[in-house]
Amino acid sequence: MRYLCVLVATLAGASAQTTAAAPAAPPDAVAAPKPTPVPTPVPTPEPTPEPTPAPIVPARGQCEALQTLFEKTRGASWQNNTGWMTTHVSCCKWHGITCDTEGFITKIELPFNKLAGVLPDDIGGLARLENLQLDHNSISGTLPRAWDSLAALEYVFLGGTFISGTIPPEYGSLKRMVNWDLGVTSISGTLPESVIGKGGLHYVNVALTQVSGTIPHKFFKNPLDYVNFGRTSLSGTISDAIGKLDQLDHFYMEHTAVSGTLPDSIKGARRLYDLDLEGARLSGTLP
């Protein structure tokens, strides 16, 4: 019994010492940091698809004029006639054709495309046509007088074709015209003052044609930057007004019957850097 009491007392003392030896938490202990919350990803909105533009519906009479052009110039043999004469493709999408948002044809661009035949009058019905490029094709016949109704026309490229006849004086009604390219054709006759003297031309090329007569004085009142009359039968003199052409950079009169002297005023054409008068009948000295 005495040994049992001693054992109990010994165990009680050891327990007390163990309890006393346990270190107390320091009063200024820092609590463990809380974990940073992970932000919930914000879903990226799907981009709104752009609306598909509505197909351009050709205005009345536009496709019919093109169909006539196709038939008159052997369209089946063109180098590129993609889309032409297919009913499921709008004529505004045919190769070489551009329309405005209202379905009116503004451009016909078919150069170097193996067109062969004559130019139809029907093109004259394209009231908003601005640019006509049919150069370097086997087109023949004359310039249709019916084209005098093309009030919006600005650019004509018919060079390198077999066009013949004269330039219709009625084309003087084409008030917005800035570019005439009829070079290397069989065009003949004189240059109508109503056409080339109207005051808005920048580019005129009738080189290597059968054009004759004199150069109308009013011609030099245009804001010209390119003139090519080379290797024609043009005659007369060069107007003093050439000195007022401060935009003129190319002037070709080689192998013509132009005579007289080169006006001293030409020094006013300060941008002129390409001048060809070889074989002309000019005399005197250079200014």
Buried (B, 14 or more C-beta within 10 A) or exposed (E): EEEEEEEEEEEEEEEEEEEEEEEEEEEEEEEEEEEEEEEEEEEEEEEEEEEEEEEBEBBEEBBEBBBBBBBBBBBEEBEEBEBBBEEEEBBBBBBBBBBBEEBBBBBBBBBEBBBBBBBBBBBBBBBBBBBBBBBBBEBBBBBBEBBBBBEBBBBBBBBBBBBBEBBBBBBBBBEEBBBBBBBBBBBBBBBBBBBBBBEEBBBBBBBBBBBBBBBBBBBBBBBBBBBBBBBBBBBBBBBBBBBBBEBBBBBBBBBBBBEEEBBEBBEBBEEBEEBBBEEBEBEEEEE
